[in-house]
Amino acid sequence: MTNYEYLTGGNVTSSPPLNHTESAMEAPPTALVEWQMWYQPIHGYAAPIVCIFGVVANILNIVVLTRKNMLSPTNVILTGLAISDGLTMAAYFPYAIMMYHVYQTSPAPLSFARFVLFYAIFSVIVHSISIWLTVSLALFRYIFIQCPRQGTKLCSIDRAKITVVIVSIVTSIVCIPNAVTYGLYQTKYSGTNQTSWHLDVKQNTETEIILKKFNFWIQAILVKLVPCFLLTILSILLVKTMKDAERRRKKLISKPMKGSDDPRRPSKTNRTTRMLLAVVILFLVTEIPQGILNLLSGIVDGYFHRVYQPLGDLMDILALINNGINFILYCTMSKQFRDTFIKIFLKDIVMDKRGNYMSTQATRDTDL
């Protein structure tokens, strides 16, 4: 998701910028700020709706992907991705309700500030896990189709499970500096007895300033730029490999071999790879602009308040949609996922032409 900001607005799913101490009120409202003011009320209703859909969709993903007939290395990683995406959206839902409805115009109590502190830490961890699981997914797929004979051993189910665990542990460790960067602060309103609590970056000492800078570059490089670069390279390699396979298939069409499968039908490997490419490309569409804006907000003076903060809600809703859209991709691009979903949830409604429940043939190594 996107950036950190005060309780009065913004979002909290990546590290704070280096120049966070700037004042956003020094200049008159720009076109982006006016757009933010127009969209923010819409976001307050749209984000919870998307979160509800996304949480339900990811639960359905987990249920379907963990069936015995769906067991495969790819689906193990997709299950881990569904868990991290679902947790991201589950945490954003109460944040959006309280931020945009309950405490939008009223002083924020300490309890809400503590929740935002939890959310600022937790959301960065689970979203970062999603990012690196997506990289792992693309890497597993490339190894599998590039080295079919060794790929079965190198990309086994056990190794996929180990990968999910390692990614979760290492990512949580990398996010420790982000967790210790924040502090809770109290603001008293003059002329009244009211006080409001907010979350801010600790920068009262030289050590805290150094930690803030260190955390920014860790998040910018390891959580945004490096995974986006790796995913871009892997996507190009996967497309190239698919085109090579397509050329070989066309040759088989012109010279069919006796006893071989119909070469006019795209292989199951290519169909699965296309679906996973769709997952990766949609992820890049949301993460690359966010990563670039996050980097510029740290190195260009005033960029955070002029550009990044007004676009924060837009980047959040795009990230939320991306977190919940995989269920639709699986249903539309994978017959096996679709059939398994129908067998589990709709078997009393949907029947085949013979009047029997639709079923999916179980196989030992199967992907979506």
Contacts in CASP RR format, 6 or more apart in sequence:
PFRMAT RR
TARGET T0000
AUTHOR 0000-0000-0000
METHOD contacts of the structure
MODEL  1
MTNYEYLTGGNVTSSPPLNHTESAMEAPPTALVEWQMWYQPIHGYAAPIV
CIFGVVANILNIVVLTRKNMLSPTNVILTGLAISDGLTMAAYFPYAIMMY
HVYQTSPAPLSFARFVLFYAIFSVIVHSISIWLTVSLALFRYIFIQCPRQ
GTKLCSIDRAKITVVIVSIVTSIVCIPNAVTYGLYQTKYSGTNQTSWHLD
VKQNTETEIILKKFNFWIQAILVKLVPCFLLTILSILLVKTMKDAERRRK
KLISKPMKGSDDPRRPSKTNRTTRMLLAVVILFLVTEIPQGILNLLSGIV
DGYFHRVYQPLGDLMDILALINNGINFILYCTMSKQFRDTFIKIFLKDIV
MDKRGNYMSTQATRDTDL
1 11 0 8 1.000
1 13 0 8 1.000
1 14 0 8 1.000
1 88 0 8 1.000
1 92 0 8 1.000
1 123 0 8 1.000
1 127 0 8 1.000
1 315 0 8 1.000
1 316 0 8 1.000
1 319 0 8 1.000
1 320 0 8 1.000
2 10 0 8 1.000
2 11 0 8 1.000
2 13 0 8 1.000
2 14 0 8 1.000
2 290 0 8 1.000
2 294 0 8 1.000
2 312 0 8 1.000
2 315 0 8 1.000
2 316 0 8 1.000
2 319 0 8 1.000
3 10 0 8 1.000
3 11 0 8 1.000
3 12 0 8 1.000
3 13 0 8 1.000
3 14 0 8 1.000
3 15 0 8 1.000
3 16 0 8 1.000
3 17 0 8 1.000
3 294 0 8 1.000
3 297 0 8 1.000
3 304 0 8 1.000
3 308 0 8 1.000
3 309 0 8 1.000
3 312 0 8 1.000
3 315 0 8 1.000
4 11 0 8 1.000
4 12 0 8 1.000
4 13 0 8 1.000
4 14 0 8 1.000
4 15 0 8 1.000
4 16 0 8 1.000
4 20 0 8 1.000
4 120 0 8 1.000
4 182 0 8 1.000
4 199 0 8 1.000
4 201 0 8 1.000
5 11 0 8 1.000
5 12 0 8 1.000
5 309 0 8 1.000
6 198 0 8 1.000
6 199 0 8 1.000
6 200 0 8 1.000
7 99 0 8 1.000
7 103 0 8 1.000
7 108 0 8 1.000
7 112 0 8 1.000
7 113 0 8 1.000
7 116 0 8 1.000
7 196 0 8 1.000
7 197 0 8 1.000
7 198 0 8 1.000
7 199 0 8 1.000
8 198 0 8 1.000
9 40 0 8 1.000
9 99 0 8 1.000
10 99 0 8 1.000
10 309 0 8 1.000
10 312 0 8 1.000
10 313 0 8 1.000
11 312 0 8 1.000
11 313 0 8 1.000
11 315 0 8 1.000
11 316 0 8 1.000
12 95 0 8 1.000
12 116 0 8 1.000
12 119 0 8 1.000
12 120 0 8 1.000
12 123 0 8 1.000
12 124 0 8 1.000
12 199 0 8 1.000
13 88 0 8 1.000
13 120 0 8 1.000
13 123 0 8 1.000
13 124 0 8 1.000
13 127 0 8 1.000
13 316 0 8 1.000
13 319 0 8 1.000
14 124 0 8 1.000
14 127 0 8 1.000
14 219 0 8 1.000
14 223 0 8 1.000
14 224 0 8 1.000
14 290 0 8 1.000
14 294 0 8 1.000
15 124 0 8 1.000
15 178 0 8 1.000
15 181 0 8 1.000
15 215 0 8 1.000
15 216 0 8 1.000
15 218 0 8 1.000
15 219 0 8 1.000
15 220 0 8 1.000
15 294 0 8 1.000
16 181 0 8 1.000
16 201 0 8 1.000
16 212 0 8 1.000
16 215 0 8 1.000
16 216 0 8 1.000
17 216 0 8 1.000
17 294 0 8 1.000
17 297 0 8 1.000
17 298 0 8 1.000
17 303 0 8 1.000
17 304 0 8 1.000
17 308 0 8 1.000
18 212 0 8 1.000
18 213 0 8 1.000
18 216 0 8 1.000
18 298 0 8 1.000
18 299 0 8 1.000
19 297 0 8 1.000
19 298 0 8 1.000
19 301 0 8 1.000
19 302 0 8 1.000
19 303 0 8 1.000
19 304 0 8 1.000
20 200 0 8 1.000
20 201 0 8 1.000
20 212 0 8 1.000
20 304 0 8 1.000
21 203 0 8 1.000
22 301 0 8 1.000
22 302 0 8 1.000
22 304 0 8 1.000
22 305 0 8 1.000
23 305 0 8 1.000
24 305 0 8 1.000
24 309 0 8 1.000
27 306 0 8 1.000
29 37 0 8 1.000
30 306 0 8 1.000
30 310 0 8 1.000
32 306 0 8 1.000
32 307 0 8 1.000
32 310 0 8 1.000
32 311 0 8 1.000
33 310 0 8 1.000
35 310 0 8 1.000
36 309 0 8 1.000
36 310 0 8 1.000
36 311 0 8 1.000
36 312 0 8 1.000
36 313 0 8 1.000
39 313 0 8 1.000
39 314 0 8 1.000
40 100 0 8 1.000
40 313 0 8 1.000
41 100 0 8 1.000
43 96 0 8 1.000
43 100 0 8 1.000
43 313 0 8 1.000
43 314 0 8 1.000
43 316 0 8 1.000
43 317 0 8 1.000
44 96 0 8 1.000
44 100 0 8 1.000
44 101 0 8 1.000
46 317 0 8 1.000
47 92 0 8 1.000
47 93 0 8 1.000
47 96 0 8 1.000
47 100 0 8 1.000
47 313 0 8 1.000
47 316 0 8 1.000
47 317 0 8 1.000
47 320 0 8 1.000
48 93 0 8 1.000
48 96 0 8 1.000
48 97 0 8 1.000
50 89 0 8 1.000
50 317 0 8 1.000
50 320 0 8 1.000
50 321 0 8 1.000
50 324 0 8 1.000
51 89 0 8 1.000
51 90 0 8 1.000
51 92 0 8 1.000
51 93 0 8 1.000
51 96 0 8 1.000
51 320 0 8 1.000
52 93 0 8 1.000
53 324 0 8 1.000
54 85 0 8 1.000
54 86 0 8 1.000
54 89 0 8 1.000
54 320 0 8 1.000
54 323 0 8 1.000
54 324 0 8 1.000
54 327 0 8 1.000
55 86 0 8 1.000
55 89 0 8 1.000
55 90 0 8 1.000
55 93 0 8 1.000
57 324 0 8 1.000
57 325 0 8 1.000
57 326 0 8 1.000
57 327 0 8 1.000
57 328 0 8 1.000
58 82 0 8 1.000
58 83 0 8 1.000
58 85 0 8 1.000
58 86 0 8 1.000
58 89 0 8 1.000
58 323 0 8 1.000
58 324 0 8 1.000
58 326 0 8 1.000
58 327 0 8 1.000
59 86 0 8 1.000
60 327 0 8 1.000
60 341 0 8 1.000
60 345 0 8 1.000
61 78 0 8 1.000
61 79 0 8 1.000
61 82 0 8 1.000
61 326 0 8 1.000
61 327 0 8 1.000
61 330 0 8 1.000
62 79 0 8 1.000
62 82 0 8 1.000
62 83 0 8 1.000
63 344 0 8 1.000
64 70 0 8 1.000
64 330 0 8 1.000
64 337 0 8 1.000
64 340 0 8 1.000
64 341 0 8 1.000
64 344 0 8 1.000
65 75 0 8 1.000
65 78 0 8 1.000
65 79 0 8 1.000
65 82 0 8 1.000
65 337 0 8 1.000
65 368 0 8 1.000
66 79 0 8 1.000
67 340 0 8 1.000
67 344 0 8 1.000
68 362 0 8 1.000
69 336 0 8 1.000
69 340 0 8 1.000
69 360 0 8 1.000
69 361 0 8 1.000
69 362 0 8 1.000
69 363 0 8 1.000
69 366 0 8 1.000
70 336 0 8 1.000
70 337 0 8 1.000
70 340 0 8 1.000
70 366 0 8 1.000
70 368 0 8 1.000
71 157 0 8 1.000
71 364 0 8 1.000
71 366 0 8 1.000
72 157 0 8 1.000
72 365 0 8 1.000
72 366 0 8 1.000
72 367 0 8 1.000
73 140 0 8 1.000
73 144 0 8 1.000
73 155 0 8 1.000
73 156 0 8 1.000
73 157 0 8 1.000
73 159 0 8 1.000
73 160 0 8 1.000
74 137 0 8 1.000
74 140 0 8 1.000
74 141 0 8 1.000
74 144 0 8 1.000
74 160 0 8 1.000
74 272 0 8 1.000
74 276 0 8 1.000
74 367 0 8 1.000
74 368 0 8 1.000
75 367 0 8 1.000
75 368 0 8 1.000
76 157 0 8 1.000
76 160 0 8 1.000
76 161 0 8 1.000
76 164 0 8 1.000
77 133 0 8 1.000
77 136 0 8 1.000
77 137 0 8 1.000
77 140 0 8 1.000
77 160 0 8 1.000
77 163 0 8 1.000
77 164 0 8 1.000
78 137 0 8 1.000
78 326 0 8 1.000
78 368 0 8 1.000
79 164 0 8 1.000
80 133 0 8 1.000
80 164 0 8 1.000
81 130 0 8 1.000
81 133 0 8 1.000
81 134 0 8 1.000
81 137 0 8 1.000
81 326 0 8 1.000
82 326 0 8 1.000
84 126 0 8 1.000
84 127 0 8 1.000
84 129 0 8 1.000
84 130 0 8 1.000
84 133 0 8 1.000
84 168 0 8 1.000
85 130 0 8 1.000
85 323 0 8 1.000
85 324 0 8 1.000
85 326 0 8 1.000
86 126 0 8 1.000
86 323 0 8 1.000
86 324 0 8 1.000
87 122 0 8 1.000
87 126 0 8 1.000
88 123 0 8 1.000
88 126 0 8 1.000
88 127 0 8 1.000
88 130 0 8 1.000
88 323 0 8 1.000
89 320 0 8 1.000
89 323 0 8 1.000
89 324 0 8 1.000
91 119 0 8 1.000
91 122 0 8 1.000
91 123 0 8 1.000
91 126 0 8 1.000
92 119 0 8 1.000
92 123 0 8 1.000
92 316 0 8 1.000
92 320 0 8 1.000
94 115 0 8 1.000
95 115 0 8 1.000
95 116 0 8 1.000
95 119 0 8 1.000
95 123 0 8 1.000
98 112 0 8 1.000
98 115 0 8 1.000
99 116 0 8 1.000
102 112 0 8 1.000
103 109 0 8 1.000
103 112 0 8 1.000
107 189 0 8 1.000
107 194 0 8 1.000
107 195 0 8 1.000
107 196 0 8 1.000
108 196 0 8 1.000
108 197 0 8 1.000
108 198 0 8 1.000
109 197 0 8 1.000
110 184 0 8 1.000
110 186 0 8 1.000
110 197 0 8 1.000
112 197 0 8 1.000
113 184 0 8 1.000
113 197 0 8 1.000
113 198 0 8 1.000
113 199 0 8 1.000
114 184 0 8 1.000
116 199 0 8 1.000
117 182 0 8 1.000
117 183 0 8 1.000
117 184 0 8 1.000
117 199 0 8 1.000
120 178 0 8 1.000
120 182 0 8 1.000
120 199 0 8 1.000
121 175 0 8 1.000
121 178 0 8 1.000
121 179 0 8 1.000
121 182 0 8 1.000
124 175 0 8 1.000
124 178 0 8 1.000
124 219 0 8 1.000
124 223 0 8 1.000
125 171 0 8 1.000
125 172 0 8 1.000
125 175 0 8 1.000
127 319 0 8 1.000
128 171 0 8 1.000
128 174 0 8 1.000
128 175 0 8 1.000
128 223 0 8 1.000
129 167 0 8 1.000
129 168 0 8 1.000
129 171 0 8 1.000
129 172 0 8 1.000
130 323 0 8 1.000
131 223 0 8 1.000
131 224 0 8 1.000
131 227 0 8 1.000
131 283 0 8 1.000
131 287 0 8 1.000
132 167 0 8 1.000
132 170 0 8 1.000
132 171 0 8 1.000
132 227 0 8 1.000
133 164 0 8 1.000
133 167 0 8 1.000
134 227 0 8 1.000
134 231 0 8 1.000
134 279 0 8 1.000
134 280 0 8 1.000
134 283 0 8 1.000
135 227 0 8 1.000
135 230 0 8 1.000
135 231 0 8 1.000
135 234 0 8 1.000
136 163 0 8 1.000
136 164 0 8 1.000
136 167 0 8 1.000
137 276 0 8 1.000
137 279 0 8 1.000
137 280 0 8 1.000
138 230 0 8 1.000
138 231 0 8 1.000
138 234 0 8 1.000
138 235 0 8 1.000
138 238 0 8 1.000
138 276 0 8 1.000
138 280 0 8 1.000
139 230 0 8 1.000
139 234 0 8 1.000
140 155 0 8 1.000
140 160 0 8 1.000
140 163 0 8 1.000
141 238 0 8 1.000
141 272 0 8 1.000
141 273 0 8 1.000
141 276 0 8 1.000
142 234 0 8 1.000
142 237 0 8 1.000
142 238 0 8 1.000
142 241 0 8 1.000
143 151 0 8 1.000
143 154 0 8 1.000
143 155 0 8 1.000
144 151 0 8 1.000
144 152 0 8 1.000
144 155 0 8 1.000
144 269 0 8 1.000
145 238 0 8 1.000
145 241 0 8 1.000
145 242 0 8 1.000
145 245 0 8 1.000
145 269 0 8 1.000
145 273 0 8 1.000
146 237 0 8 1.000
146 241 0 8 1.000
147 154 0 8 1.000
152 365 0 8 1.000
174 218 0 8 1.000
174 222 0 8 1.000
174 223 0 8 1.000
175 223 0 8 1.000
177 211 0 8 1.000
177 214 0 8 1.000
177 215 0 8 1.000
177 218 0 8 1.000
178 215 0 8 1.000
178 218 0 8 1.000
178 219 0 8 1.000
180 211 0 8 1.000
181 201 0 8 1.000
181 202 0 8 1.000
181 208 0 8 1.000
181 211 0 8 1.000
181 212 0 8 1.000
181 215 0 8 1.000
182 199 0 8 1.000
182 200 0 8 1.000
182 201 0 8 1.000
182 202 0 8 1.000
183 199 0 8 1.000
183 200 0 8 1.000
183 201 0 8 1.000
183 202 0 8 1.000
184 197 0 8 1.000
184 198 0 8 1.000
184 199 0 8 1.000
185 197 0 8 1.000
185 198 0 8 1.000
185 199 0 8 1.000
185 200 0 8 1.000
186 195 0 8 1.000
186 196 0 8 1.000
186 197 0 8 1.000
187 195 0 8 1.000
187 196 0 8 1.000
187 197 0 8 1.000
187 198 0 8 1.000
188 194 0 8 1.000
188 195 0 8 1.000
189 195 0 8 1.000
189 196 0 8 1.000
201 212 0 8 1.000
202 208 0 8 1.000
202 211 0 8 1.000
202 212 0 8 1.000
203 209 0 8 1.000
203 212 0 8 1.000
216 298 0 8 1.000
219 294 0 8 1.000
220 291 0 8 1.000
220 294 0 8 1.000
220 295 0 8 1.000
220 298 0 8 1.000
224 287 0 8 1.000
224 290 0 8 1.000
224 291 0 8 1.000
224 294 0 8 1.000
224 295 0 8 1.000
225 291 0 8 1.000
225 295 0 8 1.000
227 287 0 8 1.000
228 284 0 8 1.000
228 287 0 8 1.000
228 288 0 8 1.000
228 291 0 8 1.000
231 280 0 8 1.000
231 283 0 8 1.000
231 284 0 8 1.000
232 284 0 8 1.000
232 288 0 8 1.000
234 280 0 8 1.000
235 277 0 8 1.000
235 280 0 8 1.000
235 281 0 8 1.000
235 284 0 8 1.000
238 273 0 8 1.000
238 276 0 8 1.000
238 277 0 8 1.000
238 280 0 8 1.000
239 277 0 8 1.000
241 273 0 8 1.000
242 270 0 8 1.000
242 273 0 8 1.000
242 274 0 8 1.000
242 277 0 8 1.000
245 267 0 8 1.000
245 269 0 8 1.000
245 270 0 8 1.000
246 270 0 8 1.000
249 263 0 8 1.000
249 266 0 8 1.000
249 267 0 8 1.000
250 263 0 8 1.000
252 260 0 8 1.000
252 263 0 8 1.000
253 263 0 8 1.000
253 264 0 8 1.000
256 263 0 8 1.000
268 367 0 8 1.000
271 333 0 8 1.000
271 334 0 8 1.000
272 334 0 8 1.000
272 367 0 8 1.000
272 368 0 8 1.000
274 333 0 8 1.000
275 329 0 8 1.000
275 330 0 8 1.000
275 333 0 8 1.000
275 334 0 8 1.000
275 368 0 8 1.000
276 368 0 8 1.000
278 329 0 8 1.000
278 333 0 8 1.000
279 326 0 8 1.000
279 329 0 8 1.000
282 322 0 8 1.000
282 325 0 8 1.000
282 329 0 8 1.000
283 322 0 8 1.000
285 322 0 8 1.000
286 315 0 8 1.000
286 318 0 8 1.000
286 319 0 8 1.000
286 321 0 8 1.000
286 322 0 8 1.000
287 319 0 8 1.000
289 315 0 8 1.000
290 315 0 8 1.000
290 319 0 8 1.000
293 307 0 8 1.000
293 308 0 8 1.000
293 311 0 8 1.000
293 315 0 8 1.000
294 308 0 8 1.000
296 303 0 8 1.000
296 307 0 8 1.000
296 308 0 8 1.000
297 303 0 8 1.000
297 304 0 8 1.000
297 307 0 8 1.000
297 308 0 8 1.000
298 304 0 8 1.000
330 337 0 8 1.000
330 338 0 8 1.000
330 368 0 8 1.000
331 337 0 8 1.000
331 338 0 8 1.000
331 341 0 8 1.000
333 368 0 8 1.000
334 368 0 8 1.000
336 360 0 8 1.000
336 366 0 8 1.000
336 368 0 8 1.000
337 368 0 8 1.000
339 358 0 8 1.000
339 359 0 8 1.000
339 360 0 8 1.000
340 360 0 8 1.000
342 350 0 8 1.000
342 358 0 8 1.000
343 357 0 8 1.000
343 358 0 8 1.000
343 359 0 8 1.000
343 360 0 8 1.000
347 357 0 8 1.000
347 358 0 8 1.000
350 357 0 8 1.000
350 358 0 8 1.000
351 357 0 8 1.000
351 358 0 8 1.000
352 358 0 8 1.000
END
